[in-house]
Amino acid sequence: MAYSPPTSTRTRERLERENARLLVERTAALNLNSIPPTSTRTRERLSALEAENAALRAAGATFFSTAPRTAGRTRVALEAARAENAKLQASALRKEARTSTATLEALKRLEAENMRRRSELQTIDVLYMIDCTGSMAPWIREAAAKVVDVAQHISHKFQGYKVRFGFLGYRDFDDGSDRFTELPFTTNVAELQAKLDVTKAKGGGDGPEDVLGALAKAAKLPWSARTRVLYHIADAPSHFSQFNDDPGDDYPSTDPDGRSHLDAGIILRALGELNIDYHFVQAKKTYTEKMIKEFSRMYDNKPALRVLQVLDLGWDTTKFLPTVVETITASVSRTILRSESESTSSTVLPDVPLITTIDWGSADTWGDLVNARSMSCNPAHSLQVVLDTPLEDLLKSTMDIYIRMQPFASGTQRYAFPMYEPHNNRRLVAKVFKRGPADRENYLEVMSTQSIAYKLANEFNTRRPPRPIDFLDVRVLEIRRPSGGIMYVTVEPFVEGNYVKHNNNANYSNELKVTAQAYSHFTWEASNNQLIVVDLQGVEYIMTDPVIHSANPLKDFGSTDLGLEGINLFFSNHRCNFVCKHLGLGRHPCQPSGEISTATEDMHRILEAAGPREVNCAAVGCGRIITLTTNRASAQSKTKSKANGLCDACNERLKEKHRAVCEEPGCDVMFEFQPYWFTAKGMAVPKRCSEHRGKRNAKQQSKVVIN
């Protein structure tokens, strides 16, 4: 066998580098063919592979040092590696050039498509439908006087939106050609004002009016906008005995057009299918209440976020401007919620039907009573501890629950299922992710986000805002399936009401909900510029499912966390309102320069003063809703006023007292305590007298079982 001289160290090192580079280039070439055509992502992938190169070189050095080869074979391999590398590099450059061109073309197409879709979404149709009989003169005059102001407020709030206004006045069959008066949808607000100016309050005949005839006309109008608002003002009900108790009704069963009460369902469902948000201003509640109850039953569809909104304004016509503006803004909010739901419901689990009603009284028929393990964040922790480690020292317990495995609502990321806890007679909502891993960490992440939002809301409320902010108590349940597997869900109290989005995780904000916008601003300052809480939605200001944008890249709050970009997006559309000023919040560099006008701020104050001041019961795990009194000194439930922030049921449980002997060695003191006082605060019941309690509780406090 011929002698082969040992390979020089330098030649071996060069071969090691070329072979490592060859592996990197081959991997990069494969990845370039598999990833989307984005030159930036290509470069990022290559950078990552270059970092991997160092590890490959180290591994290669070890291999080559233990398996020396001849100089000739090494040089041949080195030349082959160089040639292969040159080919791969040339291929990668050609691919990247094609990628750059394709990316630019795709971006242009996407921008054009987004612009088209944005113009379609940013449209609003508003129809004023007004009873124009003799008694309605004050409302007609107020509408004529304020429609221009409404248009100005809306155009200022929704800059870039195309807004059309229409008018449909109605009377009764006896009024002949004056039975209806209308103006088709128009962007010319002066034309609308002129039409209202010449509209006279007259006629009417008997008490009830031709409401169904007007609604039928409204359904046939050329609605085309994404957000559609019907603003109906009346002091009299529709004909037909199903809608009124007026013995003087000329048409209790059939009207001259041949309609009966059965046609109401067809007309109202048609309005709903057209996604028209129906708002009814009742000037005489006692007279129209029966009609609206029946109309709501036919029109409402809660899974579709469709609920007939009733505004009990009586004859206070001064509320026309603020309520119309708020009505339109709320409708835009619901349109956004519907759009978000539609964007996922067609692609994720489209075969899951939503139930339209929940029969809480028959919860025991939903399935077996299931024992589940519960985990919740500890509310006793300070704000800083919750911000730093929200999942530290979790409270653990068990719950016996019924769950109906059919969702009643669908959001962008999760389905909502009815859940009932018979022991405490609690109506609950279980939420399950539609896609992605269903592991415990994902659900704990949701809980920690809401826990941070809740703690910041408590801090916010100590600053005495005009209305309090609150978040639903959320916990994670671990449920063992009959098959042996484990299912995780988040659980929160079920809250009746109309859910409204106050802002989202990008740059939409409902400026009329000024306390919500101020709260988001406040979270940025209260967290020392660590994070901001956005995507606020709920029933009034009792909210759920918030999003956190974190300024710290090492703290990630899930796929909805847009980081500094999300924070800047919020502030780019946030103008400080009177609540921000009351709290002394500072200006963010991204905020627009314009100030909110004095007239708009006055309207904000009226709206916030008129809204309910509701929060959750302060007891851990309760979730019942209480209403705060206006003097902020006490809280009241539906029937009784209390100063401790607890509902009536929890205050009843506070009355229970236990006695125990101190467990401190050498101490036999008998002490009395209220067990639920500690449970409500997320604390363990005491085992020692007050003298010895503080010495050991900090170190030896056990996990709390919440019953």
C-alpha positions in Angstrom: 0.0 0.0 0.0 1.4 3.4 -1.1 2.3 5.8 1.7 0.1 8.9 1.9 1.6 11.8 3.8 -0.6 13.2 6.7 -2.8 16.1 5.8 -1.6 19.5 7.0 -3.4 21.2 9.8 -4.3 24.2 7.6 -5.7 22.0 4.8 -7.8 20.1 7.3 -9.2 23.3 8.7 -10.0 24.6 5.2 -11.8 21.4 4.4 -13.7 21.6 7.7 -14.9 25.1 6.9 -15.9 24.2 3.4 -17.8 21.1 4.4 -19.6 23.0 7.2 -20.4 25.8 4.7 -21.6 23.2 2.2 -24.1 21.8 4.7 -25.3 25.3 5.5 -25.7 26.3 1.8 -27.6 23.0 1.0 -29.9 23.6 3.9 -30.4 27.3 2.9 -31.2 26.2 -0.7 -33.8 23.7 0.5 -35.4 26.3 2.8 -35.5 28.9 0.0 -37.7 26.6 -1.9 -40.0 25.9 1.0 -40.6 29.3 2.6 -42.9 32.1 1.2 -41.2 34.4 -1.3 -40.0 37.1 1.1 -36.4 38.2 0.8 -36.3 39.4 4.4 -37.3 36.0 5.7 -34.7 34.4 3.4 -32.0 36.6 4.8 -33.2 35.9 8.3 -33.1 32.1 7.6 -29.6 32.4 6.2 -28.4 34.4 9.2 -29.7 31.7 11.5 -28.0 29.0 9.5 -24.7 31.0 9.6 -25.0 30.9 13.4 -25.5 27.2 13.2 -22.3 27.0 11.1 -20.2 27.7 14.2 -21.6 24.6 15.9 -21.1 22.5 12.8 -17.5 23.6 12.6 -16.9 22.6 16.1 -18.4 19.2 15.5 -16.5 18.8 12.3 -13.2 19.7 13.9 -13.7 16.9 16.5 -14.6 14.4 13.7 -11.6 15.3 11.5 -9.1 15.3 14.3 -9.9 11.7 15.1 -10.0 10.5 11.5 -7.0 11.8 9.6 -7.0 11.4 5.8 -4.4 11.7 3.1 -3.4 15.0 1.7 -4.4 14.1 -1.8 -7.9 12.9 -0.9 -8.4 15.9 1.3 -7.5 18.4 -1.4 -9.9 16.6 -3.9 -12.7 16.8 -1.3 -11.9 20.4 -0.7 -12.1 21.4 -4.4 -15.4 19.4 -4.8 -16.8 21.2 -1.7 -15.8 24.6 -3.1 -17.4 23.9 -6.5 -20.6 22.7 -4.9 -20.7 25.8 -2.7 -20.3 28.1 -5.7 -23.3 26.5 -7.4 -25.5 26.8 -4.4 -24.5 30.4 -3.7 -25.4 31.3 -7.3 -28.7 29.5 -7.0 -29.5 31.3 -3.8 -28.8 34.7 -5.3 -31.0 34.0 -8.3 -33.8 32.8 -6.0 -33.4 35.9 -3.8 -33.7 38.2 -6.8 -36.8 36.4 -7.9 -38.1 36.6 -4.4 -37.6 40.4 -4.2 -39.6 41.0 -7.4 -42.4 38.6 -6.4 -42.6 40.2 -2.9 -42.9 43.7 -4.3 -45.7 42.6 -6.7 -47.5 40.7 -3.9 -47.2 43.7 -1.6 -48.7 46.0 -4.3 -51.6 43.6 -4.8 -52.2 43.3 -1.1 -52.2 47.1 -0.6 -54.7 47.5 -3.4 -56.9 44.8 -1.9 -56.7 46.3 1.6 -57.6 49.7 0.3 -60.7 48.3 -1.5 -61.8 46.3 1.6 -61.1 49.3 3.9 -63.3 51.5 1.8 -66.1 48.9 1.9 -65.8 48.6 5.7 -65.7 52.3 6.4 -69.3 53.0 5.5 -72.3 53.8 7.7 -76.0 54.1 6.8 -78.2 55.8 9.4 -82.0 55.9 9.1 -84.1 58.2 11.3 -87.5 56.6 11.5 -89.8 58.9 13.4 -93.5 58.7 14.4 -94.7 62.0 12.9 -98.2 62.2 14.5 -99.4 65.2 16.5 -97.8 64.4 19.9 -94.3 64.0 18.4 -93.5 67.7 17.6 -90.8 68.1 20.2 -88.8 65.1 18.9 -89.1 66.2 15.3 -87.9 69.7 16.1 -84.9 68.4 18.1 -84.0 66.0 15.2 -84.1 68.9 12.7 -82.0 71.0 15.1 -79.3 68.4 15.8 -78.8 66.3 12.7 -76.0 68.5 11.5 -74.2 68.2 14.8 -74.6 64.5 14.8 -73.0 64.3 11.3 -70.1 66.5 12.4 -69.5 64.4 15.5 -69.6 61.2 13.4 -67.4 62.5 10.6 -64.8 63.7 13.2 -64.9 60.4 15.1 -64.8 58.2 12.0 -62.5 60.1 9.7 -62.3 58.5 6.3 -65.8 56.9 6.6 -68.5 57.5 4.1 -71.7 58.2 6.1 -75.2 58.4 4.6 -78.3 59.6 6.4 -82.0 58.9 5.5 -85.3 59.8 7.0 -88.6 57.9 7.1 -91.6 59.5 8.8 -94.8 57.6 9.4 -98.3 58.2 10.7 -101.4 56.0 10.2 -103.8 54.7 7.6 -106.3 57.6 8.0 -103.6 60.1 6.9 -103.8 59.1 3.2 -100.9 60.5 1.2 -99.3 61.9 4.4 -99.0 58.4 5.8 -95.3 58.3 4.9 -92.8 61.0 4.3 -89.2 60.0 3.4 -85.8 61.0 2.1 -83.5 58.4 0.6 -80.0 57.8 1.9 -77.8 60.8 1.2 -74.5 62.3 2.2 -76.0 65.8 2.0 -76.9 66.6 5.6 -78.3 70.0 4.7 -80.9 68.2 2.6 -81.9 66.0 5.5 -82.2 69.0 7.8 -84.4 70.8 5.2 -86.6 67.7 5.0 -87.1 67.6 8.8 -87.7 71.3 9.0 -90.8 71.0 6.7 -92.1 67.8 8.4 -95.2 68.6 10.5 -96.4 66.6 13.5 -100.0 65.9 12.7 -102.7 63.2 12.3 -102.7 59.8 13.8 -106.3 58.9 14.3 -106.5 56.2 17.0 -103.7 55.5 19.5 -101.6 52.9 17.7 -99.8 53.8 14.5 -98.6 52.0 11.3 -95.3 50.9 12.7 -95.2 47.6 10.7 -95.8 49.5 7.5 -92.8 51.8 8.3 -90.6 48.9 9.2 -91.5 47.1 6.0 -90.5 50.2 4.0 -87.2 50.5 6.0 -86.3 46.9 5.1 -86.7 47.7 1.4 -84.5 50.7 1.4 -81.1 50.5 -0.5 -78.9 49.7 2.5 -75.4 49.2 1.3 -73.0 50.3 4.1 -71.1 47.9 6.3 -72.6 49.5 9.5 -76.4 50.0 9.4 -78.3 51.8 12.0 -82.1 52.2 12.4 -82.9 54.9 15.0 -86.7 54.7 15.7 -88.4 57.3 17.8 -92.0 56.8 18.9 -94.6 57.3 21.6 -97.2 54.9 20.3 -97.2 51.1 19.6 -98.1 49.2 16.4 -101.6 48.1 15.6 -102.6 44.5 16.7 -103.6 43.4 20.1 -100.3 41.4 20.5 -98.5 44.7 20.6 -100.8 46.9 22.6 -103.6 46.8 25.2 -105.4 49.8 23.7 -109.2 49.0 23.5 -109.4 51.8 20.9 -107.1 50.1 18.4 -108.9 50.3 15.0 -107.0 47.3 13.7 -106.5 44.7 16.5 -106.1 41.7 14.2 -105.7 42.8 10.5 -104.8 46.2 9.0 -105.9 47.7 5.6 -102.7 46.4 4.0 -103.7 42.8 4.9 -101.0 42.5 7.5 -101.4 40.8 10.9 -99.1 40.4 13.9 -97.4 37.4 12.2 -95.9 39.7 9.6 -93.9 41.5 12.3 -91.7 38.4 12.7 -91.0 38.3 9.0 -90.1 42.0 8.8 -88.0 42.0 11.9 -86.0 38.9 10.9 -85.5 40.6 7.5 -84.0 43.6 9.3 -81.7 41.3 11.3 -80.6 39.4 8.2 -79.7 42.7 6.6 -77.4 43.4 9.7 -79.4 46.5 10.6 -78.9 47.5 14.2 -82.4 48.5 15.5 -82.5 51.2 18.3 -85.8 52.2 19.7 -86.3 55.4 21.6 -89.5 55.0 23.7 -91.0 58.4 24.5 -93.9 56.8 26.4 -92.6 53.5 28.0 -95.9 52.4 29.5 -97.6 52.5 26.0 -94.9 50.9 23.9 -93.4 48.4 26.4 -95.6 45.5 25.2 -94.7 46.0 21.6 -90.9 46.2 22.2 -90.9 43.1 24.3 -92.5 41.2 21.4 -90.3 42.9 18.8 -87.2 41.9 20.8 -88.2 38.3 21.0 -88.5 38.2 17.2 -85.4 40.3 16.3 -82.8 39.3 18.9 -80.1 36.8 18.0 -77.3 37.0 20.6 -74.8 34.6 18.9 -75.0 37.1 15.9 -74.5 40.0 18.3 -78.0 41.3 17.4 -80.1 42.7 20.2 -82.8 45.4 19.9 -81.5 48.4 21.9 -84.1 50.2 23.9 -83.4 53.8 24.9 -85.9 55.0 27.6 -85.5 58.8 27.0 -89.1 59.8 27.6 -89.5 63.5 26.5 -86.0 64.5 27.3 -85.2 65.6 23.8 -81.8 67.1 24.9 -80.4 63.5 24.9 -81.0 63.2 21.1 -77.5 64.3 20.1 -75.4 62.2 22.6 -77.5 59.1 22.3 -77.6 59.1 18.5 -73.8 59.5 18.4 -73.3 56.8 21.0 -75.8 54.5 19.1 -73.9 54.9 15.8 -70.5 54.4 17.5 -71.8 51.2 19.3 -73.1 49.9 16.0 -69.6 50.4 14.4 -68.2 48.5 17.3 -70.6 45.6 16.8 -69.8 45.5 13.1 -66.1 45.1 14.0 -67.0 42.3 16.4 -69.1 40.6 13.7 -66.3 41.0 11.2 -63.7 39.4 13.5 -66.0 36.5 14.1 -66.8 36.0 10.4 -63.1 36.1 9.6 -62.5 32.9 11.5 -65.9 31.1 11.7 -65.8 30.3 8.0 -62.4 28.6 8.2 -62.2 27.2 11.7 -64.6 24.4 12.8 -67.4 25.6 10.4 -69.6 22.6 11.3 -70.1 23.6 15.0 -73.6 25.0 15.3 -74.3 27.7 17.9 -77.2 27.4 20.3 -79.5 30.5 20.4 -80.9 30.0 24.0 -79.5 28.6 27.2 -81.9 26.7 29.4 -80.1 27.1 32.8 -83.0 25.5 34.6 -82.3 22.1 32.9 -78.5 22.1 33.3 -78.7 18.7 34.9 -79.7 17.3 31.6 -76.6 18.5 29.8 -74.6 15.6 30.9 -72.9 14.1 34.0 -71.9 16.2 36.9 -68.2 16.6 36.5 -65.6 17.2 39.2 -62.9 19.6 37.9 -59.7 21.0 39.3 -59.6 24.8 39.4 -56.7 27.2 39.3 -56.9 31.0 39.8 -54.5 33.8 40.3 -54.0 35.1 43.8 -55.7 38.5 44.3 -53.8 39.1 47.5 -50.6 39.8 45.6 -49.5 43.4 45.1 -49.7 45.0 41.7 -45.9 44.7 41.1 -46.0 41.0 41.9 -48.9 40.4 39.5 -47.1 42.3 36.8 -43.8 40.3 37.3 -45.2 36.9 38.2 -49.0 36.6 37.7 -48.9 32.8 38.0 -47.1 32.7 41.3 -48.8 30.9 44.2 -51.9 29.9 42.3 -55.1 29.2 44.3 -56.3 25.7 43.8 -59.7 24.1 44.5 -62.2 21.7 43.0 -65.6 22.4 41.4 -68.6 20.2 40.5 -70.0 21.5 37.2 -72.3 20.7 34.3 -71.1 21.8 30.9 -73.2 21.8 27.7 -70.9 20.8 24.9 -72.5 23.1 22.3 -71.2 26.6 22.1 -73.5 29.6 22.3 -71.0 32.2 21.0 -67.9 32.3 18.8 -65.1 34.8 18.9 -61.9 35.2 16.9 -60.0 32.6 18.9 -62.4 30.7 21.1 -65.8 29.2 21.5 -68.0 29.9 24.5 -69.9 27.0 26.2 -72.6 27.2 28.9 -71.4 25.9 32.3 -73.3 25.7 35.6 -72.1 25.1 39.2 -75.1 23.9 41.2 -73.4 24.2 44.6 -73.2 28.0 44.4 -76.0 28.4 41.8 -73.5 30.0 39.4 -74.0 30.5 35.7 -70.6 30.3 34.0 -69.0 30.5 30.6 -66.3 27.9 29.6 -64.1 29.1 26.7 -62.1 26.7 24.5 -59.5 27.6 21.9 -60.6 26.9 18.3 -57.1 26.0 17.1 -53.6 25.5 18.2 -52.3 23.4 21.1 -54.8 22.8 23.8 -52.2 22.6 26.6 -52.4 24.1 30.0 -49.9 26.9 29.3 -52.2 28.5 26.7 -55.1 28.7 29.1 -52.9 29.9 32.0 -51.6 32.7 29.6 -55.2 33.9 29.1 -55.8 33.8 32.9 -52.6 35.7 33.7 -53.5 38.4 31.1 -56.9 39.0 32.6 -55.4 38.9 36.1 -53.1 41.7 35.2 -55.9 43.7 33.6 -58.1 43.1 36.7 -55.3 44.3 39.1 -54.7 47.4 37.1 -58.4 48.1 37.0 -58.5 48.0 40.8 -55.6 50.5 40.9 -57.5 52.6 38.3 -60.6 52.7 40.4 -58.8 54.0 43.4 -58.2 57.2 41.4 -62.0 57.9 41.4 -62.8 57.9 37.7 -66.4 58.8 36.7 -67.2 55.1 36.2 -65.3 52.1 37.5 -63.6 49.5 35.3 -63.7 45.8 36.1 -62.8 42.5 34.6 -64.5 39.2 35.1 -62.9 36.7 37.5 -61.2 34.1 35.3 -59.9 30.7 36.3 -58.6 27.6 34.5 -60.3 24.3 34.9 -58.8 20.9 34.3 -61.4 18.4 33.3 -60.8 14.7 33.0 -62.6 13.2 30.0 -64.3 9.7 30.3 -61.7 8.5 27.8 -58.9 9.4 30.2 -57.7 12.5 28.5 -57.5 16.0 30.0 -59.4 19.0 28.7 -58.6 22.6 29.8 -61.0 25.5 29.7 -61.0 29.0 31.0 -64.1 29.8 33.1 -65.7 33.1 34.0 -69.1 34.3 35.2 -71.9 34.5 32.6 -73.0 38.1 32.2 -76.3 39.1 30.5 -76.2 42.1 28.3 -75.0 43.6 25.0 -71.3 43.2 24.5 -69.6 46.3 23.0 -66.0 46.6 21.8 -64.4 49.8 23.3 -61.1 49.4 21.5 -59.1 46.6 19.8 -55.5 45.5 19.7 -54.7 47.7 16.8 -55.8 51.3 16.4 -59.6 51.3 16.7 -61.0 53.0 19.7 -64.6 54.0 20.7 -63.9 57.6 21.8 -67.3 57.9 23.4 -66.3 55.3 25.9 -63.8 57.7 27.4 -63.3 55.8 30.7 -62.2 52.7 28.7 -59.7 54.7 26.6 -58.4 56.4 29.8 -58.0 53.0 31.4 -55.8 51.8 28.6 -53.7 54.9 28.8 -53.5 54.5 32.6 -52.2 50.9 32.3 -49.2 52.2 30.4 -48.2 54.6 33.2 -49.2 52.4 36.1 -47.0 49.5 34.8 -44.1 51.9 34.5 -44.2 51.7 30.7 -44.0 47.9 30.7 -47.3 47.2 29.0 -50.7 48.4 27.9 -54.1 46.7 28.2 -56.3 47.0 25.1 -58.9 45.1 23.1 -61.5 46.1 25.7 -64.9 44.6 25.3 -67.8 43.7 27.5 -71.1 44.6 28.9 -70.7 48.3 29.7 -67.4 48.5 31.7 -67.4 44.9 33.0 -65.0 43.4 30.6 -63.3 40.2 29.5 -60.8 38.8 27.0 -58.4 41.8 27.0 -55.1 41.9 25.1 -51.7 43.0 26.5 -49.0 44.6 24.4 -45.7 44.3 26.2 -42.7 46.7 25.7 -40.4 43.9 27.0 -39.6 41.4 24.2 -38.7 38.8 26.9 -42.3 39.0 28.2 -44.7 37.6 25.6 -48.5 37.6 26.1 -49.4 35.4 23.2 -50.1 35.8 19.5 -52.1 39.0 20.0 -49.2 40.8 21.8 -48.0 43.2 19.1 -45.3 44.7 21.4 -44.2 48.3 21.0 -45.9 48.4 17.6 -49.2 47.7 19.3 -48.5 50.3 22.0 -47.7 52.9 19.4 -50.8 52.0 17.4 -53.1 52.6 20.4 -51.5 56.0 21.2 -51.5 57.1 17.5 -55.3 57.1 17.7 -55.8 58.2 21.3 -56.6 61.8 22.3 -56.6 62.5 26.0 -60.1 63.0 27.3 -61.4 64.5 30.5 -60.8 61.3 32.4 -57.2 61.2 31.3 -56.8 64.8 32.5 -58.5 64.0 35.8 -56.0 61.2 36.3 -53.1 63.4 35.3 -51.9 61.1 32.6 -48.9 62.2 30.6 -48.6 62.5 26.9 -47.2 59.7 24.7 -44.9 60.7 21.8 -47.2 59.0 19.3 -50.4 60.8 20.3 -52.0 63.1 17.7 -51.6 66.8 18.4 -55.3 67.8 18.2 -57.4 68.3 21.3 -60.9 67.2 22.0 -63.3 70.1 21.6 -65.1 71.5 24.7 -68.5 70.6 23.1 -67.4 67.0 22.7 -66.0 66.8 26.2 -69.3 68.1 27.5 -71.1 65.3 25.7 -68.6 62.8 27.1 -69.4 63.9 30.6 -73.1 63.5 30.0 -72.7 60.0 28.7 -70.4 58.8 31.5 -72.6 60.4 34.2 -75.7 58.6 32.7 -74.1 55.2 32.5 -74.4 52.4 35.1 -71.5 52.1 37.6 -71.3 48.3 37.8 -68.5 46.0 39.0 -68.0 42.4 40.0 -68.6 41.3 43.6 -65.2 41.6 45.3 -65.2 38.0 46.6 -62.8 35.7 44.8 -64.8 33.3 42.6 -68.2 35.0 43.0 -68.6 37.0 39.8 -72.1 38.4 40.7 -72.6 42.0 39.5 -73.1 44.9 42.0 -73.9 48.5 41.3 -71.9 51.2 43.0 -73.7 54.3 44.4 -72.9 57.7 43.0 -71.1 58.8 46.1 -68.6 56.0 45.7 -68.8 55.4 49.4 -70.8 52.2 49.1 -71.9 49.4 46.7 -75.3 48.0 46.2 -76.6 44.8 44.7 -80.0 44.7 43.1 -81.7 44.9 46.4 -79.4 46.2 49.2 -76.6 48.7 49.7 -73.3 47.5 51.2 -69.9 49.3 51.8 -67.6 46.3 51.4 -68.0 45.6 47.6 -69.7 42.3 48.2 -73.0 41.1 46.8 -76.0 40.2 49.0 -75.2 36.5 48.8 -71.6 36.9 49.9 -72.6 39.3 52.7 -75.0 36.5 54.0 -72.1 34.1 54.0 -70.0 36.6 56.0 -72.4 36.2 58.9 -71.2 32.7 59.6 -68.7 32.5 62.4 -66.4 29.7 63.6 -64.4 29.1 66.7 -61.0 27.4 66.9 -58.2 26.8 69.4 -54.9 28.4 68.5 -52.4 25.9 67.1 -49.4 27.8 68.3 -47.5 25.5 70.7 -48.2 26.6 74.3 -51.2 28.7 73.4 -54.7 27.4 74.1 -56.6 30.6 73.3 -60.0 30.1 71.7 -60.6 32.7 69.0 -63.5 33.5 66.7 -63.4 34.3 63.0 -65.5 34.6 59.9 -64.3 31.9 57.5 -65.8 33.5 54.4 -64.1 36.8 55.1 -60.7 35.0 54.4 -62.0 32.9 51.5 -63.5 36.0 49.8 -60.0 37.6 49.9 -58.2 34.5 48.6 -56.6 33.7 52.0 -56.5 30.6 54.0 -58.7 30.5 57.1 -56.6 31.2 60.3 -55.3 28.5 62.5 -53.8 30.8 65.1 -55.1 33.6 67.3 -54.6 37.2 66.3 -51.5 37.4 68.5 -49.6 34.6 66.8 -51.2 34.8 63.3 -48.9 37.4 61.8 -45.8 35.6 62.8 -46.4 32.5 60.7 -49.1 33.2 58.1 -46.6 34.8 55.7 -44.5 31.6 55.5 -47.0 28.9 56.1 -50.1 30.1 54.3 -51.6 27.1 52.6 -53.5 27.0 49.3 -57.1 28.1 49.5 -60.0 25.9 48.8 -62.8 28.1 47.4 -66.2 26.5 47.9 
